[in-house]
Amino acid sequence: MDPAIIVFWFSVGFVVYTYFVYPILIFAIARTRREVIADPVSVRDWPTVAVVVPVYNGREHLERKLRTLRGIQYPEDRIRFIFVSDGSTDGSDAWLSQQPDVEALCFHERQGKPNALNAAVGNAQGEIILFTDVRQEIDPPALRFLVASLLQPGIGAVSGELVLRDALTGEGHNIGLYWRYEKWIRRQESRAFATIGVTGALYVLRRKDYEPLPADTLLDDFEVPARVLRHGQRVLFDPRAHVFDSPQEDSRRERIRKVRTLTGNFQAFARNVWLFHPLRNPVFLQFLSHKVFRLLVPYAMVSAYLSNWWLDGLLYQLMALAQTLFYIGGVAGMSLPSLRKHRLVSFVVVFLELNWAAVLALQNYLMGRIEVRWEKT
């Protein structure tokens, strides 16, 4: 058989498996398991909770964030708020120090989010830690849902659902569409056994299960639940617990955020080699299919396109034409923002941006371009 045919169909099959077959497979597996969704009414004695909010120059969000935290439906004498300001220079420290119900830890120099989280958990007294970011608003009943699920046997961490409000642009809409696709997969993985990673804007775990993060950790919402998984506990996704945000309308900022996140994936893979061992990783299939293969898709796309030009026949000519139009549409959409108003072009741009981000992330990781101090995006 022509080697080009093998390369072409293997590459196409790889992309199809990653984005279409795997979701169907994990859906089928999930249907064989019972979904663990605990009713908060069943909880008789609510445990104490420490809400941890790291912030860097987030003064503009602080009042709204604290207002939503104060509105959380949870016994007042069992919840505390800990804000960690990581070298903020916008007045965040002064404002936080004036709030009577806030424990503020203010660093004069930026040390990075991992240090902020380690310091906050080290000072926390609650049995359970709720991690959340400063920008998003938490739905009042969310914490009760998360804690009720966490109290079930064998559960080590529970992630909430990030809900993106209506986008102003077609590109923002397609980012939201991609995010809904991601959440659907996470729900199937949660029901099958566990999710790979959590929503950094809203998740809980027991304080005793938190292990301090290395100072240069990029992806805490992958590293923290991975350590829970390593000890045999499940990581659930609770779709009833909502936290609200808006999709990033600025493609440049979205690209920066995505590259940083994916660079963190490569870092996490190198630190957690046990994830690649099928006998040690209880979610080996999900890990490979959802996390690793996604990062290899851009290379499969390139090999599919290049090998296609070596093949003769009407079928291959049509497929080469379709791929060429796909990439022309994407490049045109990137070059001419007005074209992104068209939903199809915008969708292609978002897909190509995601895969290009994966390429840049690998490059960053291999060249040691790891900046642990996060920027506002």
C-alpha positions as CSV (number, residue, x, y, z in Angstrom):
1,M,0.0,0.0,0.0
2,D,1.1,3.5,-0.8
3,P,2.7,5.0,2.4
4,A,1.0,8.3,1.7
5,I,-2.4,6.6,2.0
6,I,-1.5,5.1,5.4
7,V,-0.2,8.5,6.6
8,F,-3.3,10.3,5.3
9,W,-5.9,8.0,6.7
10,F,-4.1,7.6,10.0
11,S,-3.9,11.4,10.4
12,V,-7.6,11.9,9.4
13,G,-8.6,9.0,11.8
14,F,-6.6,10.6,14.6
15,V,-8.4,13.9,14.3
16,V,-11.8,12.2,13.9
17,Y,-11.2,10.0,16.9
18,T,-10.1,12.9,19.1
19,Y,-13.0,15.2,18.4
20,F,-15.9,12.9,17.5
21,V,-15.3,9.2,18.3
22,Y,-13.9,9.7,21.8
23,P,-16.9,11.9,23.0
24,I,-19.2,9.1,21.7
25,L,-17.1,6.5,23.5
26,I,-17.0,8.2,26.8
27,F,-20.8,8.9,26.5
28,A,-21.4,5.2,26.1
29,I,-19.1,4.3,29.1
30,A,-20.8,6.9,31.2
31,R,-24.3,5.4,30.5
32,T,-23.1,2.2,32.3
33,R,-22.4,4.1,35.5
34,R,-24.6,5.9,38.0
35,E,-24.2,9.7,38.3
36,V,-23.2,10.8,41.8
37,I,-25.3,13.9,42.3
38,A,-26.0,14.5,46.0
39,D,-29.0,16.4,47.3
40,P,-28.0,19.2,49.7
41,V,-31.1,18.4,51.7
42,S,-29.4,15.2,52.8
43,V,-26.6,17.1,54.5
44,R,-27.3,17.5,58.3
45,D,-24.1,19.1,59.5
46,W,-22.4,21.5,57.0
47,P,-18.6,21.5,57.3
48,T,-16.6,24.7,57.7
49,V,-15.4,26.2,54.4
50,A,-12.6,28.6,53.6
51,V,-13.1,30.5,50.3
52,V,-9.7,31.2,48.7
53,V,-9.5,34.1,46.1
54,P,-6.1,34.9,44.6
55,V,-5.9,38.3,43.0
56,Y,-3.4,40.4,41.1
57,N,-4.5,44.0,40.4
58,G,-8.1,43.0,40.5
59,R,-9.4,46.1,42.3
60,E,-12.1,46.6,39.7
61,H,-13.6,43.2,40.5
62,L,-13.3,43.1,44.3
63,E,-16.5,44.7,45.3
64,R,-18.6,42.6,43.0
65,K,-16.7,39.4,44.0
66,L,-17.1,40.0,47.7
67,R,-20.8,40.9,47.2
68,T,-21.4,37.5,45.5
69,L,-19.5,35.7,48.2
70,R,-21.6,37.3,50.9
71,G,-24.6,36.1,49.0
72,I,-23.6,32.4,49.0
73,Q,-26.3,30.3,50.6
74,Y,-24.3,28.7,53.3
75,P,-24.3,28.9,57.2
76,E,-22.6,32.2,58.0
77,D,-20.7,30.9,60.9
78,R,-19.2,28.1,58.8
79,I,-17.6,30.1,56.0
80,R,-14.6,32.4,55.8
81,F,-13.2,34.5,52.9
82,I,-9.4,34.6,52.3
83,F,-8.1,36.9,49.6
84,V,-4.4,36.8,48.6
85,S,-3.1,39.8,46.8
86,D,0.0,38.9,44.9
87,G,1.9,42.2,44.6
88,S,-1.1,44.2,43.5
89,T,-0.4,47.9,42.9
90,D,-3.9,49.1,42.1
91,G,-5.3,49.7,45.6
92,S,-6.5,46.1,46.1
93,D,-4.5,45.7,49.3
94,A,-6.0,48.9,51.0
95,W,-9.5,48.0,50.0
96,L,-9.2,44.4,51.3
97,S,-7.8,45.5,54.6
98,Q,-11.0,47.6,55.2
99,Q,-13.4,44.6,54.9
100,P,-14.3,43.2,58.3
101,D,-15.2,39.7,57.1
102,V,-12.1,39.2,54.9
103,E,-8.8,37.7,55.8
104,A,-6.3,39.5,53.5
105,L,-2.9,38.2,52.8
106,C,-1.0,40.9,50.9
107,F,2.4,40.2,49.3
108,H,4.5,43.3,48.4
109,E,6.3,41.4,45.6
110,R,4.6,39.1,43.0
111,Q,5.4,35.5,43.7
112,G,2.9,33.8,41.5
113,K,-0.4,32.1,41.9
114,P,0.9,28.8,43.3
115,N,2.5,30.6,46.2
116,A,-0.7,32.6,46.8
117,L,-2.7,29.4,46.9
118,N,-0.2,27.7,49.2
119,A,-0.2,30.6,51.6
120,A,-4.0,30.9,51.7
121,V,-4.5,27.2,52.4
122,G,-1.7,27.3,55.0
123,N,-3.7,30.0,56.8
124,A,-7.1,28.4,56.3
125,Q,-9.0,26.8,59.2
126,G,-11.9,25.3,57.3
127,E,-12.4,21.6,56.7
128,I,-13.1,22.3,53.0
129,I,-11.4,24.8,50.6
130,L,-13.4,26.5,47.9
131,F,-11.1,27.9,45.2
132,T,-12.4,30.7,43.0
133,D,-11.0,33.5,40.8
134,V,-11.7,37.2,41.4
135,R,-13.5,38.0,38.1
136,Q,-16.3,35.5,38.1
137,E,-19.6,35.6,40.0
138,I,-20.7,32.5,41.9
139,D,-24.3,31.4,41.9
140,P,-25.7,31.5,45.5
141,P,-26.5,27.8,45.9
142,A,-23.4,26.6,44.1
143,L,-21.3,25.9,47.2
144,R,-24.0,23.7,48.8
145,F,-24.2,21.6,45.7
146,L,-20.4,21.2,45.6
147,V,-20.1,20.3,49.3
148,A,-23.0,17.9,49.2
149,S,-21.2,16.0,46.3
150,L,-17.8,16.2,48.0
151,L,-19.2,14.5,51.1
152,Q,-20.1,11.4,49.2
153,P,-17.8,8.3,49.8
154,G,-14.7,8.2,47.5
155,I,-15.0,11.8,46.2
156,G,-11.8,13.9,46.5
157,A,-12.7,17.0,44.6
158,V,-15.7,18.5,42.9
159,S,-15.7,21.1,40.1
160,G,-18.4,23.6,39.2
161,E,-19.6,24.7,35.8
162,L,-18.3,27.8,34.2
163,V,-21.2,29.4,32.4
164,L,-20.3,32.0,29.7
165,R,-22.8,34.7,29.3
166,D,-23.9,35.9,25.8
167,A,-21.1,36.8,23.5
168,L,-21.0,40.1,21.7
169,T,-19.2,38.8,18.7
170,G,-19.4,35.7,16.6
171,E,-15.9,34.7,17.7
172,G,-16.9,35.0,21.3
173,H,-20.0,32.9,20.5
174,N,-17.8,30.1,19.0
175,I,-15.5,30.2,22.0
176,G,-18.6,29.7,24.1
177,L,-19.7,26.9,21.7
178,Y,-16.3,25.1,22.2
179,W,-16.6,25.6,26.0
180,R,-20.1,23.9,26.0
181,Y,-18.6,21.0,24.0
182,E,-15.8,20.7,26.6
183,K,-18.3,20.8,29.5
184,W,-20.4,18.1,28.0
185,I,-17.3,15.8,27.7
186,R,-16.3,16.6,31.3
187,R,-19.8,15.6,32.5
188,Q,-19.5,12.2,30.7
189,E,-16.0,11.7,32.2
190,S,-17.2,12.6,35.6
191,R,-20.0,10.0,35.4
192,A,-17.6,7.4,34.0
193,F,-15.2,7.9,36.9
194,A,-13.5,11.3,37.1
195,T,-12.7,14.4,35.1
196,I,-9.2,15.4,34.1
197,G,-8.8,18.8,35.7
198,V,-11.3,21.1,37.2
199,T,-12.8,24.5,36.5
200,G,-10.3,26.8,38.2
201,A,-13.0,29.4,38.8
202,L,-14.9,27.1,41.1
203,Y,-13.9,23.8,42.8
204,V,-13.7,22.3,46.3
205,L,-11.6,19.7,48.0
206,R,-10.8,18.9,51.6
207,R,-8.0,20.9,53.2
208,K,-6.2,17.7,54.3
209,D,-6.0,16.6,50.7
210,Y,-4.3,19.8,49.4
211,E,-0.6,19.3,48.7
212,P,1.5,22.5,48.3
213,L,2.2,23.3,44.7
214,P,5.7,23.8,43.4
215,A,6.4,27.6,43.0
216,D,6.6,27.4,39.2
217,T,3.3,25.6,38.6
218,L,1.4,27.0,35.7
219,L,-1.8,24.9,35.8
220,D,-3.0,24.6,39.4
221,D,-6.5,23.4,38.2
222,F,-4.8,20.4,36.6
223,E,-2.1,19.7,39.3
224,V,-4.4,19.8,42.3
225,P,-7.0,17.4,41.1
226,A,-4.3,15.1,39.6
227,R,-2.9,14.6,43.1
228,V,-6.4,13.7,44.3
229,L,-6.7,11.1,41.5
230,R,-3.3,9.7,42.3
231,H,-4.6,8.7,45.7
232,G,-7.5,6.9,44.1
233,Q,-10.2,9.4,44.8
234,R,-12.7,10.6,42.2
235,V,-12.9,14.1,40.8
236,L,-16.5,15.0,39.9
237,F,-18.1,17.7,37.7
238,D,-21.3,19.1,39.2
239,P,-23.3,20.9,36.5
240,R,-25.7,22.4,39.1
241,A,-22.9,24.6,40.6
242,H,-22.5,27.6,38.4
243,V,-20.0,30.4,38.2
244,F,-20.6,33.1,35.6
245,D,-18.1,34.8,33.2
246,S,-18.1,36.4,29.8
247,P,-16.2,34.9,26.8
248,Q,-13.0,36.6,25.9
249,E,-13.9,38.8,22.8
250,D,-10.3,39.8,22.2
251,S,-8.7,37.0,20.2
252,R,-5.2,38.1,21.2
253,R,-5.9,37.9,24.9
254,E,-7.7,34.6,24.4
255,R,-4.6,33.3,22.5
256,I,-2.3,34.3,25.4
257,R,-4.6,32.6,27.9
258,K,-4.8,29.5,25.9
259,V,-1.1,29.2,25.2
260,R,-0.4,29.6,28.9
261,T,-2.9,27.0,29.8
262,L,-1.6,24.5,27.2
263,T,2.0,25.2,28.3
264,G,0.9,24.2,31.7
265,N,-0.4,20.9,30.4
266,F,3.0,20.0,29.1
267,Q,4.5,20.9,32.4
268,A,2.0,18.8,34.3
269,F,2.6,15.8,32.0
270,A,6.3,15.9,32.7
271,R,5.7,16.2,36.5
272,N,3.1,13.4,36.6
273,V,4.6,10.6,34.5
274,W,2.3,8.1,36.3
275,L,-0.6,9.5,34.2
276,F,0.9,7.6,31.2
277,H,0.8,4.3,33.1
278,P,-2.5,2.5,32.4
279,L,-2.3,0.5,35.7
280,R,-1.7,3.6,37.8
281,N,-4.0,6.0,36.2
282,P,-7.7,5.2,36.7
283,V,-8.6,7.6,33.9
284,F,-6.0,6.5,31.4
285,L,-8.3,6.5,28.4
286,Q,-9.8,9.9,29.3
287,F,-6.3,11.3,29.9
288,L,-4.9,10.2,26.5
289,S,-7.9,10.9,24.5
290,H,-8.9,14.2,26.0
291,K,-5.6,15.8,27.1
292,V,-2.7,14.3,25.2
293,F,-4.3,13.7,21.8
294,R,-5.7,17.2,21.6
295,L,-2.2,18.6,21.8
296,L,-1.1,16.3,18.9
297,V,-4.0,17.2,16.6
298,P,-2.3,20.1,14.9
299,Y,0.5,17.8,13.7
300,A,-2.0,15.3,12.4
301,M,-3.7,18.1,10.5
302,V,-0.5,19.0,8.8
303,S,0.4,15.4,7.9
304,A,-3.1,14.9,6.6
305,Y,-2.9,18.0,4.3
306,L,0.7,17.3,3.0
307,S,0.1,13.5,2.4
308,N,-3.1,14.4,0.6
309,W,-1.2,16.0,-2.2
310,W,0.6,12.7,-3.0
311,L,-2.6,10.9,-3.7
312,D,-4.5,10.6,-6.9
313,G,-8.2,10.0,-7.5
314,L,-11.4,12.1,-7.3
315,L,-11.9,11.4,-3.6
316,Y,-8.5,12.7,-2.7
317,Q,-8.7,15.7,-5.0
318,L,-12.0,16.7,-3.3
319,M,-10.5,16.2,0.2
320,A,-7.5,18.3,-0.8
321,L,-9.8,21.0,-2.1
322,A,-11.9,20.9,1.1
323,Q,-8.8,21.2,3.3
324,T,-7.4,24.1,1.2
325,L,-10.7,26.0,1.5
326,F,-10.7,25.3,5.2
327,Y,-7.2,26.8,5.7
328,I,-7.8,29.7,3.3
329,G,-11.0,30.6,5.2
330,G,-9.1,30.5,8.5
331,V,-6.3,32.6,7.3
332,A,-8.7,35.1,5.7
333,G,-10.7,35.3,9.0
334,M,-7.5,35.9,10.9
335,S,-6.4,38.6,8.5
336,L,-9.7,40.4,8.0
337,P,-11.7,40.7,11.3
338,S,-14.8,41.7,9.4
339,L,-15.1,38.1,8.0
340,R,-15.4,36.7,11.5
341,K,-18.9,37.9,11.6
342,H,-19.7,34.9,9.5
343,R,-20.3,32.0,11.9
344,L,-18.5,29.4,9.8
345,V,-15.4,31.5,9.2
346,S,-15.4,32.4,12.9
347,F,-15.6,28.8,13.9
348,V,-12.7,27.9,11.7
349,V,-10.6,30.7,13.1
350,V,-11.3,29.6,16.7
351,F,-10.4,26.0,15.8
352,L,-7.1,27.0,14.1
353,E,-6.3,29.4,16.9
354,L,-6.7,26.6,19.5
355,N,-4.4,24.3,17.5
356,W,-1.8,27.0,16.9
357,A,-1.9,27.7,20.6
358,A,-1.0,24.0,21.2
359,V,2.0,24.3,18.9
360,L,3.2,27.5,20.6
361,A,2.7,25.9,24.0
362,L,5.0,23.0,23.2
363,Q,7.6,25.5,21.8
364,N,7.3,27.5,25.0
365,Y,7.7,24.5,27.2
366,L,10.7,23.1,25.3
367,M,12.5,26.4,25.4
368,G,11.8,27.0,29.1
369,R,9.5,30.0,28.5
370,I,7.5,29.5,31.7
371,E,6.3,32.6,33.5
372,V,4.6,31.7,36.7
373,R,3.4,35.2,37.5
374,W,0.0,35.5,35.8
375,E,-1.2,38.5,33.9
376,K,-4.8,39.8,33.7
377,T,-6.5,38.5,30.5
